Amino acid sequence: MAVYVAKRDAMELRVHENVDVLSTNLADYISELSEASIKERGAFTLALSGASIVTLMGKLCESPYKRTVDWAKWYVFFADERAIAKNHADSTCKQLRDTLLAKVPIDHSHVYSINDSVPVEQAAKDYEFVIRQLVKTRVISASEIHDCPKFDLVLLEMGPDGNVASLFPNHSALDLEEEWVTYITDSPEPPPERITFTLPVINSASNVTVVVTGVNNAEAARMAIDHESAGVPARMVSPVKGKLVWFLETAAASKLQSVQFSE
């Protein structure tokens, strides 16, 4: 299973020969971070974004991870979510429940989904309140730099316009500095109403992983990684004191320039 690794500025790039290899190595990586976080502070806090991410995490339901991961100490959050009912087919929460939660013993009270019974603005406020309470009780660490939560891992997928979470190019949400969670009502992808972490929260994490698959995302990956466009949200992902790792498969990495990979 070929994996090619390179360093670019403060980021690490890992290119995988296909999506299956990427999924396996992503499971390895998450498992390692989980073990390290639990050993250090007794918990692993994961914030994820996107249905594709949930699918790629499916390997964690298999051996050896299903047996070796300390699932009881996981706390799961959503870096963004559609403002739809939790039982809707497009809900990331439902997809996570069907793909992972039904198969591994994560405590369901440790999975923090948005309030789907209120308007999206209130849902964002409610979600931020929940996170603030968990920082106070030290379930989530506090950032030493910003007044922000410090998640052990923020796991993002990148879209063809370079968006991460529900932070889209040229959107005013990219400029927010005080809020931890915000809302949008004009997503270019349906549905239009969503909640999302802000960049300061993403960039306060101990580890951030951006996952990119498919040739349709290759141009956006090039612009973000090769610094071709300041307007690409994925380029703005830069953990202040954390580690940034990009997981790409070969088609998504096909347009990268001036990157020297080693096997």
Salt bridges, closest charged atoms under 4 A:
ASP9 OD2 - HIS227 NE2 2.78
GLU12 OE1 - LYS7 NZ 3.16
GLU12 OE2 - ARG14 NE 2.51
GLU12 OE1 - LYS243 NZ 3.70
ASP20 OD1 - LYS59 NZ 2.87
ASP70 OD2 - LYS73 NZ 3.06
ASP98 OD2 - LYS94 NZ 2.82
ASP107 OD2 - HIS110 NE2 3.76
ASP116 OD1 - LYS86 NZ 3.48
GLU121 OE2 - LYS125 NZ 3.81
GLU128 OE2 - ARG132 NE 2.99
GLU144 OE2 - LYS150 NZ 3.04
ASP152 OD2 - ARG41 NH2 2.87
ASP186 OD1 - HIS171 NE2 2.76
GLU219 OE2 - ARG222 NH2 2.38
GLU219 OE1 - LYS255 NZ 3.68
ASP226 OD1 - ARG8 NH1 3.07
GLU228 OE1 - ARG222 NH1 3.21
